[in-house]
């Protein structure tokens, strides 16, 4: 099936390089920044390598893209992989048949959303890529391990890159995880299928919605 966009895609290495070049106030870039609390000295390179290996396989074509709003401090901030915490790194490696490494010296940490998303992934043989509308970890000023909502201005800077990623992997369907992600994607991506976010009692609805044929 033809992909959902028609622009010439970037290569996986170009995408990772572009991600690493992003910089905003009160935003941690997993592909460029080192967390003084948790990271190994070469953590950004490890996370870039984790993502590049995944993108190189995904660029051959995927069935579905599951896209949430933004990373939390226990997930992609640590691993470089959307909705994937330290505990699911091995599952990610097996699913994509790639080599990945931990970039943190402590933990491993568990993220609730990652656990439910990976429970859903275990139920499908489809090739599914996980991503976020805004790909970096936003935090409150002076509180690097907090979470905050990204701004429209920040999203606007990343919009073209997000569209290039979608074109690169060519999903047959896109699922927006949560109403906020669905609303945020209006000015970024083509129409998507909305599903309930799994947090705050939404697990059953999420698993039912994301599992629709």
N, C-alpha and C positions, 0 to 999 in steps of 0.2 A: 504494500500500500504506500502511496506517496506521502511524504512527511507533511506536517501541518504548516510549515513555512516554505518559502521558495527562495530566500536569499542565500548567497553562497556561504556555507558554514566555515567557521574557523577550525583549525586543527586542534586536537587535544592539547598539545604543548602550548599553542598560542592562547588558548583559553586559560590554562593554568598561569601562564605568565601575566595575562591581563588581570586575573584575580589577585595575584601577588602584588601588583602595582597599585591596587586600590588603597586609598587612605582617607579616613574621616576622623573627626574629633569624637571621642568617647565610643570608638568602635575598635574592637580587636580583630585584626586580620590574621586568621590561622595560618595563612600561606606566606606571611611576611614577619609576623611579630612573635616574640618569645615571652611567654607568661613567666614572671619571676617566681611565682608561687608553685607552679606545677610542671613546667616544661623542661625537657632535656635541652641542652644548648643548641642542637641542630633540629629542633622540633619543626620549624617552618619547612625545612627541606623534606623531612619525613612526611609531613602532611601533603606537601606538593606531590611527592612521589606516590603516596596512597591514592590521591585523586587522579593523577595522570594515568596510572595503571588502570584505574576504573574507566576513565573516559576513553582510553584507547580501545577497550573492549566494547563499551557502549556505543562508540562511533560506528560500529558495524551494523547498528540498528537495534532498537528496543521495541517492546510491545507497549509499555506504558511508562509515563512519567508521573510520579507522585510528588507533588510540590506543596510544601508548607510555607509558613510566613517567613521565619528567620531562625537561626540557630540559637540554642541555649548554651549556658556556660558548662554544662556537663556532657554535651554531645559534640557537634562539629567543631566547637572551639578547641577541643582536645584532640579529635581524630582527623579533622579535615574532611569528614564524610557526613553528609546531611542525615539527620535522624539516626545516627549510628554512634553509640557510646563505646567506651573501652571494652565492655563485655561482649559487644556484637562484632568486634573486629574480625574474629575468626570466622563467624558466620558470613560476613561480607567477603572475606577472602575465598571461602569455599563457593559461595554463590557466583562470584565473578571469575573464579579460577585465577586469582592474582595474588601477589605477595604484598602484604601490608604490615606495618610495624606500629607499635605504640610510640607516641611522641612525648609522653608524659612520664615523669619519674615516680609519681605516687599513684594511689588508686589501686585497682581500676574503679572508676565511677559508673554508676547506673543512672540512666535517665528514663523516667516513666514513659514518655511518649515513644522513645526509641524501642522500649520493650514491647509495646503494643503494636507498633508499626512492623517490627520484625516478626511478631506473632502472625500478622496478616501475610507477610511475605512467605512464611513457612507453608502457607496454605495454597500458594499458587506456583505453577511451574513457569509462569511468564517471565520474560526478561524485563525487570522493573528497575528504573533509575530513580533514586531519591534526590530531591533538590529543594532549595528554598527560594522564595521570591527575592529576598535580600540575602546574599550568601555569607555575610560576615556577622560576628557577634556584637550586638549593640548593648552597651551598659550605661548605668547612671554615672554621672561625673563623680570621680573619686571612689567609685565602688566597682572595680573591674570584674568581680565575679557576680554581679547582679545582672538582671535582664531588663531591657527596655524595648519599646516598640520603635522600629526604624521610622524615619520620616519620609514624606513623599519626595523631598529633595534628594535624599540618599538613594531612594529607589530609582529615581529618574536617572541618576548617574549610571546605575547598573542595568538599566532596561535593555539597552542594545546588546550587552554581553549575555544577558539571560536569553534573549531571543536567539542569539547565535548558538548558545548551548543547545536549545531545543532543536534548532535546525541541524546541528551536528549529529544528534542522536536519533532524530526522526521518529518520535513516538507515534504510535497509531492512536493512542488516547492519552489525555492529560486529566489527572484527578487533582482538584484543589482541596487540600486538607484543611477544613475549617472555613467559616464565613469570612474571617479576616483575610485569609489567603485568597479566597475567591474575589473579594472586593479589590484587593491590591493588584490582582492580575489583569483587571479590566484594561488598564492602559499599558500592559506589558506583553501579554500573550493572547493567542486566539482563545475562543470559548473553551471552557473546561467543564468537567463533570464535578459538581460539588459533593463532598462527603463530610459528615460530621467529624469534628476534631475529636480524637480519642480521650482528651483530658476532661476532667470535671464531669464524670459519669457518662461520657460519650463513647465508651469502648464498644459496646454492643452495636450501636448504630454505625460506628466507623467500620467495624469488621463486616457488617452486613452490606454497607454501601460500597466499600472498596472491593468486595468480592463478587459484585455483579458481573455477569458475562458481557 
